[in-house]
Amino acid sequence: MKENKSIFKLTYFIEPYFKSLKQNSFYPFIEVVFEIKDDQHCHVPITLSPYGYSTYRGN
């Protein structure tokens, strides 16, 4: 199996979302940088609140 290695950066612009809810947010946007080392399909979901977030590799 050949190695397919790529680095990606996703930018989530979250400020407009919180403004639409009339809430303040600590982060205007979130950047998630990750590396894919295989050919498997994956998702990069985030769990979001006005003052924090987490992310993980989904599939």
DALINHU-V110702 format. One record per pair of residues at least 24 apart in sequence whose C-alpha atoms are under 10 Angstrom apart, sorted by the first residue. I is the first residue (numbers start at 1). J is the second residue. D is the distance in Angstrom with one decimal. If there is no record, write none. Layout:
BEGIN
i->(I & I)
j->(J & J)
d->(D & D)
END
This chain:
BEGIN
i->(1 & 1 & 2 & 2 & 2 & 3 & 3 & 3 & 3 & 4 & 4 & 4 & 4 & 4 & 5 & 5 & 5 & 5 & 5 & 6 & 6 & 6 & 6 & 6 & 7 & 7 & 7 & 7 & 7 & 8 & 8 & 8 & 8 & 8 & 9 & 9 & 9 & 10 & 10 & 12 & 14 & 14 & 14 & 15 & 17 & 18 & 18 & 23 & 24 & 24 & 25 & 25 & 25 & 25 & 26 & 26 & 26 & 27 & 27 & 27 & 32)
j->(38 & 39 & 37 & 38 & 39 & 36 & 37 & 38 & 39 & 36 & 37 & 38 & 39 & 40 & 35 & 36 & 37 & 38 & 39 & 34 & 35 & 36 & 37 & 38 & 33 & 34 & 35 & 36 & 37 & 32 & 33 & 34 & 35 & 36 & 33 & 34 & 35 & 34 & 44 & 46 & 48 & 49 & 50 & 50 & 50 & 49 & 50 & 50 & 50 & 51 & 49 & 50 & 51 & 52 & 50 & 51 & 52 & 51 & 52 & 53 & 56)
d->(9.1 & 9.7 & 9.8 & 8.3 & 9.2 & 9.6 & 6.4 & 6.1 & 8.2 & 7.4 & 5.5 & 5.3 & 6.5 & 9.9 & 6.9 & 5.5 & 4.3 & 6.6 & 8.8 & 8.5 & 5.6 & 5.4 & 6.7 & 8.9 & 7.2 & 5.7 & 4.3 & 6.4 & 8.8 & 8.2 & 5.7 & 5.5 & 6.3 & 8.0 & 4.3 & 6.5 & 8.9 & 8.5 & 8.7 & 9.3 & 9.0 & 9.9 & 9.1 & 9.1 & 10.0 & 9.2 & 7.3 & 7.5 & 6.6 & 8.7 & 8.1 & 4.5 & 6.0 & 8.9 & 6.2 & 5.2 & 7.7 & 7.1 & 8.1 & 9.4 & 9.9)
END
